[in-house]
Amino acid sequence: MKPTDRKSTSRQILTEEAYNGDALLSTRQRLYEDQYPAHDLPALASDAIKTACAGSARGQTIIDVGCGNGRYVERLRQDFPDATVIGADLSPAMVELVPEPSQVVDIQSLPFADNSAEALLAMHMLYHVPDIDQAIFELARVCTPEGIVIVSTMSSQDKRELTQLWSTALALYKGEPLPAAPVSQTGVSFLLEDAEAKLARQFDTVHRLDLRSEVPLREAGPILAHMASQRSFTDLDDAQFDAVLDIARMLVMGQIEERGRIVLRTHIGFVIGREPKPR
Ligand SMILES: C[S@@+](CC[C@H](N)C(=O)[O-])C[C@H]1O[C@@H](n2cnc3c(N)ncnc32)[C@H](O)[C@@H]1O
C-alpha cells in the first residue's frame, strides 16, 4: 500500500472525519489525565524555544503546524507575548478553534517565506502526512538559520498494552491466532525510532528527548473511548468496527475486574532540529 493510499494520511478523512472539530482529539488527550510522571508537553516545547532563542522571542515568529485544538499555541502566546504565534492546520474546523493568527495550511507546501520563523512545531502530526520528507524540508526551509524545529511523535512501544488489547479483539473477531506479546505499534509511518534520521537529512544538529510515563486506569471508559476515536483510520466498516470494539470492551472489563486496573505505559518523544542545512 502506498503512503498516499493510507487512511491516516487521507486529506478527506483527516478534515471531514478525524479532525472535523476536536471531539476525537480531546478524547485521546483526556486519556493522559492521570499520567505519572505528568509531562507538560507545551511547557517543554516552550522551554526548548526559550533555550534556543536565548530567552528572548521579542518580535519573533513561532508557527505551530498541525496545531489541532491549539494547546501549544495557547501556552506559547502566554510565554512569548511579544512574538507572533501562528496556529496552522490542514483542517478548517481546527483552525476555527484557534484564535487568530491561525490559518489553513498543508505542511507539505507551507505558505511562509524562507527563513521567516524562529521556531516551528509539528507535534504528533507527521504520521498524517503523505510525504514526510517534503514536510520536514518545508519546516527547515521556513526556519531561520539560528532557529529551532520541534517535532513530536510516539515510539513503537507507546501504549503497547492498548495495541495488544485491540489486536487481540481483532484476532478473536476474525478467528485468527492471538498476537503474541509484546505487540508494537503497527502502521505508524513516523515513529520516534525513525525521526532523528529523517530530521538529520535537513538539519545539522538533531537531538531527541524521550518521555515515558504510566497511566493507571480503573475504568474501561477512557480506554474504549480512545479505541473508538480511531474508527476513521481502520480498514473495518462500521459494523465490523463496532463488533471488534464490543470484544475489546469485554477484554478491558475482564482485565480491570481481575487486576483492579490496566496500566498503559506511554513512550513518546520530541526530536529537535537546529541549524537547517543550507539550500
Ligand atoms: C493528532 S493531531 C495533533 C494536534 C496537536 N499538534 C497536538 O499535539 O495536540 C494532528 C493534527 O495535524 C493536522 N494535520 C494533518 N495533516 C496535516 C497537514 N498535511 N498539514 C497540516 N496539518 C495537518 C490534523 O488536522 C490535526 O489537527
The ligand as an SDF file (V2000), in Angstrom:
LIG
                    3D

 27 29  0  0  0  0  0  0  0  0999 V2000
   -3.0080   14.2910   16.3990 C   0  0  0  0  0  0  0  0  0  0  0  0
   -3.4220   15.9420   15.9750 S   0  0  0  0  0  0  0  0  0  0  0  0
   -2.1720   16.8240   16.8810 C   0  0  0  0  0  0  0  0  0  0  0  0
   -2.6190   18.1930   17.3190 C   0  0  0  0  0  0  0  0  0  0  0  0
   -1.5790   18.9920   18.1210 C   0  0  0  0  0  0  0  0  0  0  0  0
   -0.3420   19.1820   17.3920 N   0  0  0  0  0  0  0  0  0  0  0  0
   -1.2800   18.3160   19.4410 C   0  0  0  0  0  0  0  0  0  0  0  0
   -0.2310   17.6780   19.5760 O   0  0  0  0  0  0  0  0  0  0  0  0
   -2.1350   18.3950   20.3370 O   0  0  0  0  0  0  0  0  0  0  0  0
   -2.8460   16.0860   14.2860 C   0  0  0  0  0  0  0  0  0  0  0  0
   -3.2120   17.4200   13.6270 C   0  0  0  0  0  0  0  0  0  0  0  0
   -2.4670   17.5520   12.4110 O   0  0  0  0  0  0  0  0  0  0  0  0
   -3.3030   18.1020   11.4130 C   0  0  0  0  0  0  0  0  0  0  0  0
   -2.7570   17.7450   10.0870 N   0  0  0  0  0  0  0  0  0  0  0  0
   -2.8020   16.5380    9.4800 C   0  0  0  0  0  0  0  0  0  0  0  0
   -2.1960   16.5910    8.2900 N   0  0  0  0  0  0  0  0  0  0  0  0
   -1.7220   17.8570    8.1360 C   0  0  0  0  0  0  0  0  0  0  0  0
   -1.0080   18.5280    7.0970 C   0  0  0  0  0  0  0  0  0  0  0  0
   -0.6650   17.9040    5.9590 N   0  0  0  0  0  0  0  0  0  0  0  0
   -0.6800   19.8360    7.2710 N   0  0  0  0  0  0  0  0  0  0  0  0
   -1.0510   20.4820    8.4110 C   0  0  0  0  0  0  0  0  0  0  0  0
   -1.7470   19.9040    9.4170 N   0  0  0  0  0  0  0  0  0  0  0  0
   -2.0870   18.6040    9.2840 C   0  0  0  0  0  0  0  0  0  0  0  0
   -4.6690   17.4910   11.7150 C   0  0  0  0  0  0  0  0  0  0  0  0
   -5.7230   18.2090   11.1100 O   0  0  0  0  0  0  0  0  0  0  0  0
   -4.6810   17.5340   13.2460 C   0  0  0  0  0  0  0  0  0  0  0  0
   -5.2250   18.7290   13.7340 O   0  0  0  0  0  0  0  0  0  0  0  0
  1  2  1  0
  2  3  1  0
  2 10  1  0
  3  4  1  0
  4  5  1  0
  5  6  1  0
  5  7  1  0
  7  8  2  0
  7  9  1  0
 10 11  1  0
 11 12  1  0
 11 26  1  0
 12 13  1  0
 13 14  1  0
 13 24  1  0
 14 15  1  0
 14 23  1  0
 15 16  2  0
 16 17  1  0
 17 18  1  0
 17 23  2  0
 18 19  1  0
 18 20  2  0
 20 21  1  0
 21 22  2  0
 22 23  1  0
 24 25  1  0
 24 26  1  0
 26 27  1  0
M  CHG  2   2   1   9  -1
M  END
$$$$
